[in-house]
Amino acid sequence: MTELSPAAQAVLKAACNTPEDCPYEHDLAAALQAAADQVVPAEEDMPLNLAHRVRWDALQSVRYQLLAIAAELKAQ
């Protein structure tokens, strides 16, 4: 089993009292992917306006972080 990042460990710990015995990694990964899709849909294009681009960049960062945690949990 690979070592999870602190963020992925926190998600797993929040869902299970004992992360080593938690059978829900794939369910958690699916939930995080769905949350990422709600925060920033994958098909949304980068805006041309600078102020909107800053917001878009922040949302994309959140999306990528959620998807990275989901990928870690899915790999377990």
Secondary structure, DSSP 8 states (H G I E B T S, - for coil): -----HHHHHHHHHH-SSGGG---HHHHHHHHHHHHHHHS-TT----SSHHHHHHHHHHHHHHHHHHHHHHHHHH-
